């Protein structure tokens, strides 16, 4: 074998000399091209030289700015990328190397950045005899992500050094590692296998004897060995499911002189079947847009069900190469490796890559610490990783509590408590003290809270001191501190301390703890009193029992008095709020009644009102504006809209102009005839209410029918017109089936002639007075971000394109006014809270079209009573609808109440039509009648006596 190896080296040196000659000729050609280019540059205009110099100055200024920014915040990923691009553009290779080095120390680099860096380094070290620097860089590159192109570049670069001692074996070693790492890659693994076989075929051509010469025994052994290597590569490749593996099989049939063995055919067919199973998944990946998270998740689930560890690993690696900032994907991969493969080097390297990609995710650091302990890492390594975790910049105070707990658990497991004192025990106590100081100083200073209000860390410390160290005095001191941090009012905290004393203390301290609990507890005092009495029944004397009864009775009496006072105070506040609401309602009614001047009563209006009373059930809407409760996930918009005879919400849509009298009459007649020709049967379950349409919308019925016919068969579209025939900006759409309603609701906020169209369920508010479409959300939404400061020109598509770089975007919503004009605000919903948190970190403070935006986790403020629906708007929900007849308070109905009662009443919000001279407030009169009716109904004789007295 030594002789064969020498022969190989000699022949490969000849190959390298030929390659070197070709490279020299190429370099000479390049020099000629450069000379020609130099002549062209000399002949260029002076203006172009000036422009280039100005560009260089601008680029240099930008480079300095980026370097200063990185000196302030070294973790600005985008700043690193921009700096590297500029330095590469300027050709500053030395500064470029330093910039890449700094970035690689903080972040794993993408495949593109690594390949650019490697190619530049290869050019820089072409004349250097030492190739180890480039090898070291390749080793770093292949650890960040599993990238077939980097492995292929690594192998090809190593071929250039195979003339050195052991060069061929080094190339083979790199190829073997490459096919192990990426050989199972369904779409790109084939290129690595083919490159490996081409390398071995090249060596085969060097060991084959010239035609006509019989090889010696050593040459024949070398030839047979090389042929067997190529056979083995073919067999290994054909046993793996890869795309276009049929061509590889045909190539093997043609290459092999002895044909294909049955075992190879069997493995090939089995792999082909597996490839057919995965083909649909691969095609879905090719068709999907990056980052393809959902498609990769489906692929991973499939491979997990199949159960091949190697294929599961390569699928995870492919997914993470395109979704490296998705913590859930890393967590799932780590869990699989921890529970299934349990290979130390693979597990720990993957955990390290996870925290480098998503350093803000506490869960990944926590699992990394556990993995280090599980695989027997030395104490210094675990401590170093923990210190890095503390500097990672978590986004919640509770994250620091959990990472400290994980580290303290690790330290506790190192202690041998059989010894009275040890180095490990002192380190544990010192770490507990340091954790408390860290929470008080660093965490509270950053978040405004310690993240540990219940003092869980101190509770664990106290229990360790009591259980393992038999040091109850230290445990009691810790519990004293816990109670002074605002926990003395909670019953569960006292009972936790009592249980500790019960287990490891004595009855005296148990009694003392319960007496203090009875005195201090404010949330569940009855429970604490019961525990004290039970304790004295078991442990105490008669004097102890009497004292316990006296203390519990005194405490409970005091608690009941306080609760009664609180209940009375709440009742008073409720009454005051009701009185204020009534005053506001009356004030608004007075103001509205003053605005309504007396109008002449025309003959024939009563007849028309009577005709209107016989309209079908669809026309049974009162003048009360139906409430439309809408929610955008973070705030509730209340839109009040009248149905037939009132005003459109608060403000009329733009473009509303009263029509001329003649046109109005024609429209009115047309609308009336339309309603008479179409008998309508109201069905709320299959209908939707459309509002916020422009008054100027022409042919609303035809346009809305065209717009909504994609949702399902339409039974009728009923636009609402005023008594004078003008369109009022809203309508009803009734479908043949209730199934179509869900599709129609998806068209909510669709823009119609420049205004957002509101689509909501059609609900009778008289039958369902408490109905609300959406509930106001007052809790924090960790999976959703709130963006402010957006330019008004920003579209939903642009914002979605920006946001999808940080995770899977489920919904993007731009906040607009009723007119459709943007407010510069938006909400973006992600698949989970970790993606939203990453988006906050990366997007906050960035610029969109020149506007600096602010990004935060969505946390809607709580609403005040004045903001609640119906608190400040006068409605007639409390008035029975039957008082006004089937059409509510018609404008042509006469008041049959004596004027004496009118003068005694006070005006309210709605105006009832009266005589031709003036219109009396019928709502107040109705209230007076109802109030009088509650006491004693008035008869006709009573009314007569009242008139005669007048």
LINSULNOR-V172893 format. One record per run of one state. SS is the DSSP state (h for helix, s for strand, l for the rest). FROM is the first residue (numbers start at 1). LEN is the number of residues. Records with the same first field share a line. If there is no record, write none. Layout:
SS = FROM-LEN  FROM-LEN
This chain:
l = 1-1  43-3  73-4  91-2  107-4  125-7  145-3  160-7  183-6  208-9  239-6  256-6  288-5  307-2  323-4  342-2  358-4  375-4  391-6  415-8  448-8  468-4  488-3  505-2  521-4  540-2  596-9  614-3  620-6  632-4  642-19  678-6  692-8  712-2  722-5  736-3  746-4  753-2  762-18  789-7  807-2  817-5  831-2  844-3  849-2  853-1  860-5  868-13  885-14  905-17  936-4  950-1
h = 2-41  46-27  77-14  93-14  111-14  132-13  148-12  167-16  189-19  217-22  245-11  262-26  293-14  309-14  327-15  344-14  362-13  379-12  397-18  423-25  456-12  472-16  491-14  507-14  525-15  542-54  605-9  617-3  661-17  684-3  700-12  739-7  796-11  833-11  865-3  881-4  899-6  922-14  940-10
s = 626-6  636-6  687-5  714-8  727-9  750-3  755-7  780-9  809-8  822-9  847-2  851-2  854-6
